Amino acid sequence: MKKSNGVHEIKQTKSGDREPVRQQRDKERKSMTTITDVSAMANVSKATVSRVFSGNAKVKEETRQAVLKAARTLGYNPEQTNALLSERVSAASTTMTKQGTLGIIVSQMSSSSFGQFYNTAQQYAHSQGLQLQLFNSCNNTFQEKSYLAMLVGSGCETIVLIEPSLKTSDIEEFSLNNSNLVTFSAKEKLSQFSFGYDHAGACTSACNFLMAHKHSDIALIPGTGSKAIPYIEGFKHGHERRSLPFNAQLIIDNIEDGAAAATELCSFLGDFSAVITATDQMAAEVMATLRQFGYEIPKDISVISLEGSELAQYTFPRLTAVEMPLSSMAEEMIDICIEQTKSGNDWNPAELKRLTGKLVVRESVAKFRPSSDWDIDTLPKTLHGKN
């Protein structure tokens, strides 16, 4: 009986201690809640969560309420998070710089392209004797600032921001000490160098290619947030160069999901014969959805991507794309950082260039056929009556 009672007493003690332990864990879990957790619960992107907390008026009220509800449920407090970030920034100002260290923060790059960029950059940095840390902020301003604080706090010698979403005022909060901060952007006003990837030019090239195949009614799915802006600019420029009007209703922005964007396109009352997407993932989702609506790719609708990752070779049909020169970007950026570190204040970046995409033609684009060439009995239901 004593043994039984002893066991019972031990279980009672553990059971009694379990509740405060659980409460403590719940408290810790809430304190570690991030914007990623909120976006997952609300079923929206991290960029949308950021827009809600920054007071952006473009967010739908229904979406805003869903984000706020998720934040309340998870115990997420953006003010506390920002306060913690400010503490990191302040602490970073006392850190000693470590020579031979390089940190790169990418803002506007999909996960598949970032993987390719990461591998190339790591290998090249190692060959140059550098210790490299790479981060992908996925166009999230808070995440980008957090990574920057981490790199400054670790004493990183050179820090690279690629197409940053941060404002100059955000960056100026950091006391960089002996760290070099290098910014690459296709937009001159955002970059300290005339170097970066020309996103707008990539979209213009896609337009030119489609127009050369006799397409005039072209749709664009540029993604969300600031990363969509250069694609839209390039889209407009491509039409202007050919003296062709463009239909603003065919620009499906503020949508990351290619299937949702394709569904919205299919509800459009006008014609379209081609689609340009920001990423290969979007393109794959668009092609799959269009097939569900009865379209054939590229017989009825052509599709082209502005990314050109490894995924482009494995879609059906294989995807035509304006590929980002990821290997060249990684190597040239690292070379520039090395040169700047050696030259210091005497360095002159005037000779640096801007990188453009490379068009890789595959099977997802075909020459436009006027509707009179189609057999009415073989048309998708959504196309009947458009002759």
C-alpha positions in Angstrom: 0.0 0.0 0.0 2.8 2.4 0.8 4.3 1.8 -2.6 1.0 2.4 -4.2 0.4 5.5 -2.2 3.9 6.7 -3.0 3.3 6.3 -6.7 0.0 8.0 -6.3 1.6 10.8 -4.4 4.3 11.3 -7.1 1.7 11.4 -9.8 -0.3 13.9 -7.8 2.7 16.1 -7.4 3.5 16.0 -11.1 -0.2 16.6 -12.0 -0.2 19.6 -9.6 2.9 21.0 -11.2 1.7 20.4 -14.7 -0.8 23.3 -14.9 1.6 26.2 -14.1 4.2 24.6 -16.4 1.6 24.5 -19.2 0.6 28.1 -18.5 4.2 29.2 -18.6 4.7 27.4 -21.9 1.6 29.1 -23.3 2.9 32.4 -22.2 6.3 31.8 -23.8 4.6 30.6 -27.0 2.6 33.8 -27.2 5.6 35.9 -26.6 7.4 34.2 -29.5 4.4 34.6 -31.9 5.6 36.1 -35.2 3.9 37.7 -38.2 4.3 34.3 -40.0 2.0 32.7 -37.4 -0.6 35.5 -37.8 -0.5 35.2 -41.6 -1.0 31.4 -41.4 -4.0 31.6 -39.1 -5.6 34.4 -41.0 -4.8 32.6 -44.3 -3.2 35.7 -45.9 0.3 36.7 -46.9 2.8 38.2 -44.5 2.8 41.3 -46.7 -1.0 41.6 -46.0 -0.4 41.3 -42.2 2.2 44.1 -42.5 -0.2 46.3 -44.4 -2.9 45.8 -41.7 -0.6 46.8 -38.9 0.8 49.8 -40.8 -2.7 51.1 -41.4 -2.7 50.6 -45.2 -6.1 51.6 -46.5 -6.0 49.2 -49.5 -6.7 46.2 -47.3 -10.3 44.9 -47.4 -12.2 45.3 -44.2 -13.0 41.6 -44.1 -9.3 40.8 -44.4 -8.3 43.3 -41.8 -10.7 41.9 -39.3 -9.4 38.3 -40.0 -5.8 39.5 -39.4 -6.7 41.3 -36.2 -8.7 38.3 -34.9 -5.8 36.0 -35.6 -3.4 38.4 -33.8 -5.7 38.5 -30.7 -6.0 34.7 -30.6 -2.2 34.2 -30.8 -1.4 37.1 -28.5 0.6 38.9 -31.2 1.4 42.5 -30.3 3.2 44.4 -33.1 4.1 47.2 -30.7 6.0 44.8 -28.4 7.6 43.2 -31.5 8.8 46.6 -32.7 10.1 47.5 -29.3 12.1 44.3 -29.2 13.5 45.1 -32.7 14.5 48.6 -31.4 16.4 46.9 -28.6 18.3 44.8 -31.1 19.1 47.8 -33.2 20.4 49.6 -30.1 22.5 46.6 -28.9 24.0 46.3 -32.4 25.7 49.7 -32.1 28.2 48.3 -29.6 29.3 45.2 -31.7 32.8 44.9 -33.1 33.0 44.3 -36.9 34.3 40.9 -38.0 36.5 41.0 -41.1 35.7 38.7 -44.0 32.0 38.4 -43.2 29.3 39.2 -45.7 25.5 39.3 -45.2 23.0 39.5 -48.0 19.2 40.2 -47.6 17.1 39.5 -50.7 13.6 41.1 -50.8 11.9 40.3 -54.1 12.8 36.7 -54.9 10.7 33.5 -54.8 11.8 30.6 -52.7 12.8 28.5 -55.7 15.0 31.3 -57.2 16.4 32.1 -53.8 17.6 28.5 -53.5 19.6 28.8 -56.8 20.9 32.2 -55.8 21.9 30.9 -52.3 23.9 28.0 -53.7 25.8 30.1 -56.2 26.5 32.9 -53.7 27.7 30.4 -51.0 30.1 28.6 -53.4 31.5 31.9 -54.8 31.9 33.5 -51.4 33.7 30.5 -50.1 36.1 30.6 -53.1 36.9 34.2 -52.2 37.5 33.4 -48.5 34.3 35.0 -47.2 31.9 33.9 -44.6 28.4 34.5 -46.0 25.0 34.7 -44.4 21.9 34.9 -46.7 18.3 35.8 -45.9 15.1 36.1 -47.9 12.7 38.6 -46.4 10.0 37.8 -49.0 9.2 41.5 -49.4 8.3 41.8 -45.7 9.6 45.1 -44.2 9.6 44.0 -40.6 11.5 40.7 -41.5 14.0 42.7 -43.6 14.7 45.1 -40.7 15.0 42.1 -38.3 17.6 40.4 -40.5 19.5 43.7 -40.8 19.6 44.1 -37.1 20.8 40.5 -36.8 23.7 41.1 -39.3 24.7 44.4 -37.7 24.5 42.8 -34.3 26.8 39.9 -35.3 29.4 42.4 -36.5 29.0 41.6 -40.3 31.7 43.6 -42.3 29.6 44.1 -45.4 25.8 44.0 -45.6 24.0 43.8 -49.0 20.3 44.8 -49.5 18.9 43.6 -52.8 15.8 45.5 -54.0 15.0 46.5 -50.4 11.5 47.3 -49.1 13.0 49.4 -46.3 12.9 53.2 -46.4 16.1 55.2 -46.0 14.8 56.4 -42.6 14.5 52.8 -41.5 18.1 52.0 -42.4 19.3 55.2 -40.8 18.2 53.9 -37.4 21.2 51.6 -37.4 24.6 52.6 -36.2 26.7 50.6 -38.6 30.1 51.4 -37.0 32.7 49.9 -39.4 30.2 47.9 -41.4 29.7 48.7 -45.1 26.1 48.8 -46.3 25.6 48.2 -50.1 22.2 48.6 -51.8 21.4 47.1 -55.2 18.2 48.2 -57.0 17.1 48.6 -60.6 15.7 52.0 -59.5 18.3 54.7 -59.4 16.7 56.6 -56.5 16.8 53.5 -54.4 20.3 52.4 -55.2 23.7 53.8 -54.5 24.9 52.1 -57.7 23.6 51.9 -61.2 23.4 48.1 -60.7 20.6 45.7 -60.1 18.1 43.5 -61.8 15.8 45.3 -64.2 12.3 43.9 -63.3 10.5 46.4 -65.5 12.7 45.5 -68.4 11.9 41.8 -68.0 8.2 42.5 -68.3 8.7 44.7 -71.3 10.7 41.9 -73.0 7.9 39.5 -72.2 5.4 41.9 -73.8 7.6 42.3 -76.9 7.9 38.5 -77.3 4.2 38.0 -77.1 3.4 40.9 -79.4 5.8 39.5 -81.9 3.6 36.4 -81.8 0.6 38.6 -82.7 -0.8 38.7 -79.1 -2.4 42.1 -78.3 -4.8 41.2 -75.4 -2.3 40.3 -72.7 -3.0 39.8 -69.0 -0.5 40.5 -66.2 -0.3 38.8 -62.8 2.5 40.9 -61.1 2.1 39.7 -57.5 1.6 42.0 -54.5 3.1 45.0 -52.8 6.0 47.0 -54.0 7.5 44.1 -56.0 4.5 44.4 -58.4 5.2 48.0 -59.3 8.2 47.6 -61.7 6.3 44.7 -63.5 3.3 47.0 -64.1 5.6 49.8 -65.3 7.3 47.4 -67.7 3.9 46.1 -68.9 2.7 49.6 -69.7 6.0 50.5 -71.4 5.9 47.4 -73.6 2.5 48.5 -74.9 3.6 52.1 -75.4 6.6 51.0 -77.5 4.2 49.2 -79.8 1.6 52.0 -79.7 -0.9 49.5 -78.4 -3.5 50.2 -75.7 -3.7 48.0 -72.7 -6.7 47.0 -70.6 -6.2 47.8 -66.9 -8.8 45.1 -66.1 -6.3 42.5 -67.3 -3.8 43.5 -64.6 -4.6 41.2 -61.7 -2.5 42.6 -58.9 -2.6 42.1 -55.1 -3.0 38.3 -55.6 -0.2 35.9 -54.9 -2.1 32.7 -55.8 -2.0 31.9 -59.6 -5.2 29.8 -59.4 -7.2 32.6 -57.9 -5.8 35.1 -60.4 -6.6 32.8 -63.3 -10.2 32.3 -62.0 -10.6 36.0 -61.9 -9.3 36.3 -65.5 -11.8 33.7 -66.6 -14.7 35.8 -65.2 -13.5 38.7 -67.4 -16.0 39.5 -70.1 -13.4 40.5 -72.7 -10.8 38.5 -74.6 -7.2 37.7 -73.6 -4.9 35.4 -75.4 -1.7 35.5 -73.3 -0.8 35.8 -69.6 2.4 37.1 -68.0 3.1 36.0 -64.4 5.7 37.3 -61.8 6.8 33.8 -60.8 7.0 30.2 -62.2 4.8 29.0 -59.4 2.1 31.4 -60.4 2.5 30.3 -64.1 2.1 26.6 -63.2 -1.1 27.4 -61.1 -2.4 29.6 -63.9 -1.9 26.9 -66.6 -3.6 24.2 -64.4 -6.6 26.4 -63.7 -7.0 27.5 -67.3 -7.1 23.8 -68.3 -9.9 23.3 -65.8 -11.8 26.0 -67.6 -11.3 24.2 -70.9 -8.4 26.1 -72.4 -5.4 24.5 -74.0 -1.9 25.8 -73.4 -0.6 27.3 -75.7 -3.2 26.6 -78.4 -5.8 28.9 -76.8 -3.8 30.9 -74.3 0.0 31.5 -74.1 1.8 31.8 -70.7 5.2 33.4 -69.9 6.9 33.9 -66.6 9.3 36.6 -65.4 11.3 34.3 -63.1 12.8 31.3 -64.9 13.7 29.0 -62.0 14.3 25.3 -62.2 10.5 24.8 -62.0 10.1 26.2 -65.5 11.6 23.1 -67.1 9.1 20.8 -65.3 5.7 22.4 -65.9 3.3 21.2 -68.6 3.9 22.5 -71.1 7.4 23.6 -70.3 7.4 27.3 -69.4 8.8 30.1 -71.6 10.4 32.6 -69.2 12.6 35.7 -68.9 15.2 34.2 -66.6 16.8 36.2 -63.8 20.6 35.9 -64.2 21.0 34.5 -60.7 24.6 33.3 -61.0 25.8 36.5 -62.5 24.0 38.6 -59.9 25.5 36.6 -57.0 29.1 36.7 -58.3 29.1 40.3 -59.5 27.5 41.6 -56.2 30.2 39.7 -54.2 32.9 41.1 -56.4 31.6 44.6 -55.9 31.5 44.2 -52.1 35.1 42.9 -52.1 36.2 45.9 -54.2 34.4 48.4 -52.0 36.0 46.9 -48.9 39.5 47.2 -50.4 39.0 50.7 -51.8 37.0 52.2 -48.9 36.1 55.9 -49.5 38.2 56.1 -52.7 36.0 53.6 -54.5 34.1 54.8 -57.6 31.1 52.7 -58.7 30.4 54.7 -61.9 31.4 51.8 -64.2 28.9 49.3 -62.8 26.0 48.0 -64.9 22.5 46.9 -64.6 21.6 43.2 -65.2 18.8 42.2 -67.6 16.9 39.0 -68.0 17.5 36.3 -70.6 14.5 35.1 -72.7 14.3 31.3 -72.7 11.8 30.0 -75.2 9.9 26.8 -74.4 6.5 25.4 -75.4 4.1 27.5 -73.3 3.9 30.3 -76.0 2.4 30.0 -79.5 1.4 32.3 -82.2 -2.0 33.9 -81.7 -4.8 32.5 -83.9 -7.8 34.8 -84.5 -11.1 33.4 -83.3 -12.3 32.8 -86.9 -9.6 30.1 -87.2 -11.2 28.1 -84.3 -13.8 25.4 -84.7 -16.8 26.5 -82.7 -17.5 22.9 -81.6 -14.1 22.6 -80.0 -14.1 25.9 -78.1 -14.2 26.0 -74.3 -17.6 27.0 -73.0 -16.2 30.3 -71.7 -15.2 31.2 -75.3 -18.5 30.4 -77.1 -20.2 33.5 -78.4 -17.1 35.6 -78.5 -16.7 35.4 -82.3 
